[in-house]
Amino acid sequence: MANIFCSNVSFKKSESDLKDLFSDFGVVDRCKIVLDKDTGKSRGFAFVEMADGDGSRAIKALNGFEFGGRELVVKIATPKP
């Protein structure tokens, strides 16, 4: 399972929009846009989980892709130290 970090996500986009974008590369098991605790608004980044092969293809295709007026940064998520 690939855990993918996606930053520079437009504040106007929803989890459904992001899931639809990644679904072009395979089955999306989970998609979560991180929200600010106080305001409940998007913090501009998300995590997407997909099968390893599908995730690799999505990363290659979507890193630098313009989505909602912003250029996405897409890479494998690294665990917190």
N, C-alpha and C positions, 0 to 999 in steps of 0.2 A: 504494500500500500504506500503510495506517494502522498506525503503531506506537503502541500504547495503553499508558499507564502506569496501573496499578491498585494503589492502596495501601489500607491498613487491612484486608488480607486475613486472615481468621481462620487461626490457626496449625493448626487442625484440618482445613482444606480442602486438597485435593490439586490438582495441575495438571489432572487429569482432571475434577474438580468445576468448576474455573474454566472450562475449555474447554467443558464442557457448558452452563454458564450463558451464555457468549458465543455459542455455536452457535445459540441462538434467534434471532440477528440476522444470521446468515450463516456462511460457511465460515471457520473459524479456521485460518490457515496455521501459526501457531506460538503456543505458550503456555508461558511459563517463569516459575515462582516462584523468586525469588532466595533462595539458601541461604547461611547463615553459613559461612565457610571452616573455622572451627575446630570448630563443633558439628554442622554438617550440617543444622541446623534452619532452618525458614523465617524470613526476616527481615520478613515481613509485607507484602511487595509483589511485584508481578509485571509482566511485559510480555506483551502479546497482539498478534499481527499478524493483520490482516484486510484485505479490500478496503476502499478509502476510504469508499464509501457505506455499507457494512455497519458499518464502524467508527464512523462518525458516528452512526448509529442506536443502536448499542450504548452509546456514551458518553452520549447524551441519556437513554437509558432506565435505565442502571445507575449513573450518578453519584448517590450518596445511597441506593442500594438496599441493604436489609438482607440480608446473606448470611452465614450461619454465626454470627449474633449480633452482627455488626459492620456498620457503615455504610460501604460502599465509597466511595472517592474515585477516579473514573475520568476521565482526560483524555488528550489527545494527549501523547506522550512528547516531551520536549525534549532535544536532544543535550547532552552534557556540554561545558562551555566549554573 
